[in-house]
Structures are given as C-alpha cells and as structure tokens.
Amino acid sequence: MNQSSSQNGNYNNIQQNGIESHNANNNNNNQQRKEGEDEEWIKEWLEKGYKEDKLMHLIEVEWGKEKKERRKEERKWLIVTKYRIIIMDATSVKSKGSSKKVKESHLLDMILLDVYPGDQIEMLFRKDNKEIAYHFIAKHEQIPMLVKRIRQSYRQIANNFPESIRPKINLPKNVDILELEPYTILSPVEAYLDTYKAQCLANNIQPSELFCIYLENSISRTNHFDLLLNDCPGMDTEIATEIPLDMLPIMISLRHDRCFKSLMLKDAQRKEIMTLLGDTLYWNTCLTKLVLRNINADSASVQSLCSGLEGNSFHCIAVLDLSDNPRIGNKGVFSLASALKSFNQGLSVLNLNNVGMNGRGIIDLLSGLESNWGLSLSMEYLNLSNNRFDDPSSQMFERWLFLMNLNSSMKRLLLSNCMLTIGLNLETQEALKMLPHLEELDLSRNKFETTSDIELLRSIAMDAPSLKLLNLDYCELGNDWMTLVLNSLAGNSKQNRLNVSIAGNPIEDVSFALPFDAKSHIESVNLSNIHFKESQFINLVQFATKSRLTSLSLDFVFIKPPSDLVSSVLSSFVSNNKFLKSLSLCGGYGRPVIVPLLQKIGEENHSLTSLKITQNRLGDVGAQAISRCLQYNCSLHYLNCDDNQITYIGWQAIESGLKTNTVLNQLEYPSKDLENKPSHKLLQLMMGINSRISKGFAFPADHWNEEYNFPTPMQVRPQSPVPKYLADTPRSTFSPEDRSDRSSGGPLFFMPKSPLPILETIPSPAQRSQKPPRPPRVIHSPP
C-alpha cells in the first residue's frame, strides 16, 4: 500500500515536471516567434524610412537608470542599424507602430558608451552642441554582443576616423570583449561612399544616386584620385533640376577621407563650397590640390577656407588655385596671407589671377610669404595677373624676388595686366635674372614706355639661364624696342629653345631683324593681331622658311583679303620647313589662300601635327579641300576648322576624308558652325565623325584643363631649406607716408577690427585639445 502510493507520487511529480517543461518550451517558442515577427516588422519599417539602412542587432532592454528611479517597468527594443541607434517601445511594435514612441540617434554622433555595474548602460550623443543621453538596463549575457555590433557598424561608416573623435567605450571587467568579425576590405571610393551615405542620414538629406554612380564609374574604374565636381550631375545651379546636388554631406565626408588627393571646380556659382571646405580642411590630411576657379567666392567664404587651413597644422595642400574670383578682394587676401604663415609644408602652386586685390592686398600677401621663407622658396608657380600693383607693392615684390634669388624654385611667373612696370628698377632686373629655374615669364598687357623698362626686358632676355617662354603680348612695343629684345633673346647662350609671344604690339615694319636663322634659339613665335602689309608678311614668311621654327601663329594679321602671292609663299613655307609642327592661320586669309595651302599640307608636308584655320569663310568648297588633305596627310593629329560657314554637305565631305585617315586623333568641335544652321541630321553626322577619331572632339574645357593642368602631388611637399641670411632678414617696412592707399585714402596694411570669423562647425584649437570627462572608475577599453 505504502509502496503503491509512493510510486503514484513519483509518477505525478514526473508528469507535473513534464507539463511544466512543455509549457516552458511553448513559452520560449512563442517568445521566439514573437521576436521573429517583431524583427521582420522592424526591417520593413527601416526600409520604408531609409533604404540604405539595415538592421544589425536587436535586444530587449528596460528603460531608466535604476529600478527605484523608474515610475514603472518599461519594455523597449534597442535597435542597432548600419547608421543609427533606435529606441522603440515594445507597444509600438506590437501595435505596428506609432513613430511618436521612437527615439533615434546617429552613430556618428555617439561620443560615449558606458557600462556600469548592475548591467546599467549609458549612451551619450552630441548633436548641434547638445548632448542626448540614453539610460537602460540589459541582460548581462547580451551586453558583449551589443557592444560588438555597435563597434562594427561604426567601423564601417567611419573609415579612417582618428581615434580622438571615435566614441569612448568603457566596460567593467566582468563584461567580455568579443573579437570583431574580419573587416571587409573596401576600395577607397567605397569607404568614402559609406561615410557619405551616413552623413546624408545624419543631416536629413537624401543621398544623390547620380553622385554615387559617378564615383563608382569614373573614380573606381579609372583609379585616379581627382574629385572633379564639374562632372558631378546636379552641380550646375543655373540649370533647374529636381535632383540638385547638396554639397554639405560631400564636404563633411571629406574630413577624414583618404581617397581623394584633389578637389576641382570651375565656372559654377557655388561659393558655399569654399565655406564648407573650411570645416573639411580643418581635419583633412590627404588633399594636396584645390582648384576653385570662378565660383563667385567672396571675402567671407575665403576667410572660412583659410580658418580651416590655419587651424590644421597637418594639412597637405601644395596646389592652391583661387583664380577668377574678383570678389575675394583685399580682405580675402589678408586671410590667405595669415594662413600661408602657418604652412608647415611647401606650396608649389599659387594662382591668384583676377582676385580683385590692389596694392594693399598684394603687400598683405607678400608679408605672409616673407613670414614663411620655406614656403616662398618652394613655390614653382605664381600667378598674380589681372590685379593692380602700385609703387609700394611693386617695391615689396622686387624685394621678395631679390631676397630669394638663387635659392628660389620659381619656374612659372605670370604677371599679366597688373601695372607692374611702376617702380621697376635695377633691383628688379637682378632679381629676375637670378631666378635659376625660371622657365616662363608672362609680362603681357603691361605698358613698357621708358628706356629702363626696355633695359629690363633686354636684361632678362640676355641673361635668364632657364627661360623657355616669354610672353610680351600687347605691351605696346614698337619696331626698335622689339628688335632689341629679340636680338637679346637670340644672343642668350644659356638658353636651349625659346617660345616667344609678341602678339598685338604696334609693329609697323617687319623689316626689323627677326632672329629666324638656323642658329637662333627661338623655336616658337606668336605674331597674331599685328597688322602687316602684304609685302611685309611675305618677307616675314621667307625669313621663317630658313629657320628651325616648330610653331608659328599668324592670326588676324590682314585687314583686307591677301592676294594669291601670299598663298604661294605659305605653300612654299610648309613644303620646305621640315621642323614645323604647329601652324595657326585664323581670320582673314580666305578660301584663295587656305585651299592651295591644304593641298600642299596633304601632299608634301610630313611634319605638321597641329593646324588651326578658323574664321576664313571656307564654306563647303574649303571643306572638300580639308577632306582631300585628310585623305593623304599622315602626320596631322589636331585640326580646328570651326566658324568657316561649313554646312551639312561640307561636313559629309570631311567625314569621307576621315574614313581613310588613321592619324588624326582630335578635331575641335564646330560649335560656331552648328549654331548657324543646327539640324538633327547635322548632329547625327557629328556623332559619326566623333566615332572615327580616337580622342573624339575637343572642347574649350579641354584647353582649360591643359592650361591649368597642375600635377596632383601624391605626397606632402617639404619646404625648401631657408638660408641663414633669410632667416635673419626682418620683414619689409614702409614709412608712414607710404602707408596710404591712393585709391581710397585708407591704410595700406589692412588690419581687421576683430579676429577672423571661424565656422561654428569648426572647434577652436583649445576646444580640440579638450577631452570629455570620464567616470572615476577603473575600467578597461576594447582595442
């Protein structure tokens, strides 16, 4: 009896345990099924809000710091996505969702993740100088995986971010640090795009799919490191579009980017780019070249740019082009001069063509350069054209050149249309002669009126050791002075080959002794816009026939159409000169001269590689001559025959000539002829012609790229060593009577009334060095 009751009791216990175990399993299954349903709904909810975001981790937490501080138990979901941390009430998931019960912060805004004893977790975010804190309690066994997922998501979108700005993670010793999964090796462009998409979400901006496609196709496949913003769809604000390109996330994503070495933009009204670049350059240590030409920049935007350069002692900018922004003015140049003082590396290119500065701004600039001789000596290209020098600024410029003398690295010095002749003296002559590496000197559109001015030119021409290009266009040089300069160039035994441009000068008689003999150092000459009589022109070409010229430009030299004798002389010239590679005969020659010349080029000349014959009214008859020339010529690589009133029939003839020509690789796009009689058939024909040329049509933008094609430095350019005499040289000073601006009556040296403004997004150096306070606990952080 007792034994039987005992057996029944054991059986009941077993049965009861089985029921409890079964119920527990059912509860677990129900819980897992419910969690799975919640996870699927959260994924759908994320896709509706931002397609690029993905669910990375999901756990259930209890909201609040401690139980005694909570009014009631709150069950919430902590969601870790690719870009965000999201806190969602469990009830919102259950009811499929009120967004009012959702809190979210971007991972890029996270500054602290603290895990306290008792499995209490604090997340701290900083957005727009405001701090947001999340406090919650999680299950102990879930914390290691939560930390791991957050670290992995942050690593994916914050590639190359410095350790100083990454969120600090503080864990107690009883929380394990899980090893991260192997890092997916990304190309530099993919890493940049991940950051770009994250920054778009952080700033509530829709990512530009066209911009992403542009980077993936043009950058990844070509493996170059230039960000050409002109090629980005949506950049031109003058064209109305539903998908404009927002520059804010693009510029922010460049802060810590390690992909792009240069950033270039021209002829676009986007001055905000320069303002945004101030913030970017405060952090960036990879960009080496900035070209921001004609973007409507003003002094305020330049001040922002220079504030970033000044606050970052590790930036690598070695090429800086701010040309054709006349609103920069003296105030903007003053900011630039202040930034140049702080450069710790060399600056090889500085292009300030047409930035609206006068003598006051030039003095500020030169003061900055004299404060950093290592930078001045490393400079290879300086363009100050189309700005206005005065007496004090000319004197200071002379002093700057003279002090550098043999230690200078200057190769290209462009001073066109800047009134520099004011104050030129013996010191300037010595300064320009002693630049040992000077290859190009542009003094065009400056008036040379006195004997001392001509002596300066003669001295440079005779003694410059490395000069290869001298530009004296529109300098009002007459016959006698031009003869003196050219003969001095011919007598310079230090030069190898020299290119001379003297277009637009009032030369009335070509009988001056052009040094075109076989012993001459001149290999290229530009005589365009000099109005010759026909007899003078014939004498000139006969001189050139005996020379070793490789390039000759004679554009717009006739006021009335020339006779057939000019055609005969030119034909003899191209037949007998075996050195000629480039010939330009634009404007005023007409069909009787150009058509026979084309026949000679096609049949007898095998050296010419470039030919320009625009604005000669050739018509379709001239197009037939071009076609025959292309059929037989085997040397011509570039041809420009636009603005010649050629119709559809004429271009058909040119296409026919190209069928057998395998040498021509570039043809200037005939924009003028297409404007005269545009048609669908003509555009289709242009597409066919373009397909037959290896490099296709050339456009004006291509010539801009050639003119301003500064090589992109792939590494930091060091400063040149500073000799002791320069290190001990005091900065130049001017007496009080010299410190007056003749145009405005104000002080010559511009001194701002208040410090330069700094972007709100750029912390000051003092703020940068500050670290957020840490809890006074013994902690260990993951590697």
Secondary structure, 3 states (H helix, E strand, C coil): CHHHHHHHHHHHHHHHHHHHHHHHHHHHHHHHHHHHHHHHHHHHHHHHHCCCCCEEEEEEEEECCCHHHCCCCCEEEEEEECCEEEEEEHHHHHCCCCHHHEEEEEHHHEEEEEEECCCEEEEEEEECCEEEEEEEECCHHHHHHHHHHHHHHHHHHCCCCCHHHCCEEEECCCCCCCCCCCCCCCCHHHHHHHHHHHHHHHCCCCCCHHHHHHHHHHHHCCCCCEEEHHHCCCCCCCCCCCCCCCCHHHHHHCCCCCCCCEEEEECCCCCHHHHHHHHHHHHCCCCCEEEEECCCCCHHHHHHHHHHHHHCCCCCCCEEECCCCCCCHHHHHHHHHHHHHCCCCCCCEEECCCCCCCHHHHHHHHHHHHCCHHHHHHCCEEECCCCCCCHHHHHHHHHHHHHHHHHCCCCEEECCCCCCCCCCCHHHHHHHHCCCCCCEEECCCCCCCCHHHHHHHHHHHHHCCCCCEEECCCCCCCHHHHHHHHHHHHCCCCCCCEEEECCCCCCCCCCCCCCCCCCCCEEEEECCCCCCCHHHHHHHHHHHHCCCCCEEECCCCCCCCCCHHHHHHHHHHHHHCCCCCEEECCCCCCHHHHHHHHHHHHHCCCCCCEEECCCCCCHHHHHHHHHHHHHHCCCCCEEECCCCCCCHHHHHHHHHHHCCCCCCCEEECCHHHHHHCCCHHHHHHHHHHHHHCCCCEECHHHHHHHHCCCCCCCCCCCCCCCCHHHHCCCCCCCCHHHCECCCCCCECCCCCCCCCCCCCCCCCHHHHHCCCCCCCCCCECCC
